[in-house]
Amino acid sequence: MSRRTPLERIRNIGIAAHIDAGKTTITERILFYTGRVRRIGEVDDGAATMDWMEQERERGITITSAATTCYWREHRVNIIDTPGHVDFTVEVERSLRVLDGVVAVFCGVGGVEPQSETVWKQADRYRVPRLAFVNKLDRVGSDFGRVVEMIRGRLSARPVPVQVPLRDNSEEFVGLIDLVEMATITYGTDPLGVDYAVEPISEEHAQMAREKRNHLIEEVAEFDDELMHLYLDGEEPEPGVIKRALRKGTLTGSIVPVLGGAAVRNKGVQRLLDAVTDYLPSPLDVPPVQGIHPWTSKVETRRADENEPFSALAFKLMSDPYVGKLTFIRVYSGKVESGKGVFNPALGKHERIGRLLEMHANKREERDTIYAGDIAAAVGLKRTATGDTLCEKAHPIVLESMLFPEPVISVAIEPKTRVDEERLADSLAKLAEEDPTFKVKYDEETGQTIISGMGELHLEILVDRMLREFDVAANVGRPQVAYRETISVAAEARGRFIKQTGGKGHYGDVLLRVEPLEKKIGFEFESAVTGGRVPKQFIPAIERGVAESMENGVLAGYPLSGVKAVLLDGSYHEVDSSELSFQLAAAIAFREAILKGKPKLLEPIMQVEVVVPDEYMGDIIADLNSKRGRIEGMTSRSDGRVIDATVPLSEMFGYATRLRSLSQGRAIYTMQFATYEVVPEELSDNIISRIRGW
C-alpha cells in the first residue's frame, strides 16, 4: 500500500497553552471545519471529542494528550491536543518531542500566563517552530496588541502579527483584517462560522492596515531576497512572496506569526488552519533526526524518507480496555507494516507489532503500513517504554529520549479490601508505565505503598482512574511534600570494603569528594583518578554505588539531590577486586562524605500566580507572606492585578479553598514547580524529628 499523502503535505502539530486558554475548543472547531466530526463538541457541555476520559468531561479540563488526524487544503494534519494544567506537563513534554510544529494559544485577556512560559521553554528545548493564536478576542478586556508585546517581552520571541482584530463602533469583535491578503474577514449570521465574507478593507481601517502591513514586511524581508528588493524599491509585493518569507522565518524559529480569533464564537479557526499549512513545517522541512549507534557510539542520521532504514520513537503508552497496551510512535524514517518485527536497542530485544492504529481521540482506524512522518499507535509491544527507540536490527540507532521532572508530592495508599489488595499493585504498575512522572515506592519501615506525582490534582486523577478503569478501591493518606536532602560544603571520605573468606575475597578501596551543585537539582559523577590506581572497568560500578546511595539521605531518608561526586583515588587487588567490591566501597565512602558535608533538608518551592480584583489584593498579599512566600512582582490587567510569588509547597495545601474565602470566590491562581531551597533550620528539625519518630 503506497503513502496516501506526500510528505511535503503532512503537518504534525500540537495545540499547547496555559489552562483555560481554549486549546480543546480550537481543536474541536478544527475537527468540525475539516469534516472530521459532524457537530461541534463543547468543553463546557462535557461533549468535547478530544476530552474523551470521564474525568476530563466532568472537570472540563484536558488531562491526557489526545491525537487525531484531519485533512485541510489537501494537507494531512496530525494534531495532538495537550493539557494546560501544570500537573500534566509530562503530556506536553513528550508531545513536543515528536511534533514538527506548535500552535501556542494565548487568552486575549490573560496573555502570557505561567504555563504558557513553561510550554514555550519546552518548545525552545526541542527547537519546534511555532504559530501564536490569540484567542477569546470577543471577551471584555481582550487586547491583541498587549498580548503581542507580552510574547515579545516575557517569552523573548519575535512575534509578527499577520492579522489584526476588526471591531465595530461598540468595540465588539466582528472579524479580522488579513495583513498578507489586505482583506477583511467578517462573520455574518451563520452561527457555526462556516460561511464568512472576504472583502476589501474599508477606508476607515485602510491607513491602519497599511501601517501594520509595512511593519510586517519590514520584519520578514530579511528572509527572502525578492521581498527585500521589492521593499527597498518601494514596490508592493504579492501575498505569495510575503507568505514565502513568513514560512522561511517560521521554519528557522526566528519569527512567530501571530493570528487571532474567538474559537467559542467560531471566528478565526479556518484562517488558523490556512496558516498551519502555509507556515508550519512538513517532516521534510525539519533537520534529519540524529541518534547514536548503540554499539559503536557513532552519530547516525535518518532522513524523512520511506526508503531509509526504519526508525521511530515511542513517546506515550496507554492502556486500552479493548486492545490492551497501546504504544504511540512517531516514525522518523522508513516504514513498518503490521505483523512485522522491530528491534528495541535499549533492551537489545526484538518486538512484534501486532496491529497499527490511526487514533482519533479514543477511537481507532486500522492501518496496514505507516511511513516516515506518521504518528500512530502500535499494539503488541510488550516491553517498549516511553522514550525507547524502535528500528531495524541491521541498521540500529538510539534516538534522543526525553527528560521528565521529578515528583514533588507524595501520598500513602492502601487497598480497602483483600480483593483490592491483589489488584492494587497491578493497577499502579500500569499507571506508572503510562506516566513517567508517577512513581510508586514501597516503604519497608512503615509497610506502606507511597505514590508520588506532580501535584494534588495529578494524584487525585490517578486514584480516580484506579477506581474506574481497574476497579480498585483504595484509602489515600494526606498529601506529603517530596523533600530532598543535599550538602552545604564539599567533603572527602575514603571507603573500603575488604573481606577475606575461605575462597576468593573482596577488595575495594575508594576516595571520594562530594560537592554541592549550585542548582540543588540532579546528580553528577566525575572520575579524576590517574595512573591506573583504579582500573577503568571498575569506575562504572563506583558510579552505580554512588547513584544507589543517592536514593536515601542521612537526615530523614529522603533522596539526595544537587550533589556532585568526584572519584579522587583508590586501590585494588589483582585477585580479590570485583565490581561488587568497588560498588560497596563507593557506597561507604559516599555516605561518610555526605555526613561530613553538613547535610541540609531541601523543600520544593512553587511559582504561584494569583489573579485578584484590586479590593482583595492586600489580604491576598498578607496571606502569601504568612506562608513564607516572596512576592516577585505585580502587574495590572483588565480583570484585576496579577501577583507573582514563590511559596514553599508545604504551605500551599488547601490554598484553593483559602483563596476562595479571602476573595469571595473571585480570585484564581496557578502554581508550578520552580526550584528546591534549603528548609529553615527550626522547620527542618521538626520535619526530621517527625520522620524519625522522635
Secondary structure, 3 states (H helix, E strand, C coil): CCCCCCHHHEEEEEEEECCCCCHHHHHHHHHHHCCCCCCCCCCCCCCCCCCCCHHHHHHCCCCCCEEEEEEECCEEEEEEECCCCHHHHHHHHHHHHHCCEEEEEEECCCECCHHHHHHHHHHHHCCCCEEEEEECCCCCCCCHHHHHHHHHHHCCCCEEECEEEEECCCCCEEEEEECCCCEEEEECCCCCCCCEEEECCCHHHHHHHHHHHHHHHHHHHHHCHHHHHHHHCCCCCCHHHHHHHHHHHHHCCCCEEEEECEHHHCECHHHHHHHHHHHCCCCCCCCCEEEECCCCCCEEEECCCCCCCCEEEEEEEEEECCCEEEEEEEEEECEEECCCEEEECCCCEEEECCEEEEEECCEEEEECEEECCCEEEEECCCCCCCCCEEEECCECCEECCCCCCCCCEEEEEEECCHHHHHHHHHHHHHHHHHCCCCEEEEECCCCEEEEEECCHHHHHHHHHHHHHHCCCCEEECCCEECCEEEECCCEEEEEEEEECCCCCCEEEEEEEEEEECCCCCCEEEEECCCCCCCCHHHHHHHHHHHHHHCCCCCCCCCCECCEEEEEEEEECCCCCCCHHHHHHHHHHHHHHHHHHCCEEEEEEEEEEEEEECHHHHHHHHHHHHHCCCEEEEEEEECCEEEEEEEEEHHHCCCHHHHHHHHHCCCCEEEEEEEEEEECCHHHHHHHHHHHHCC
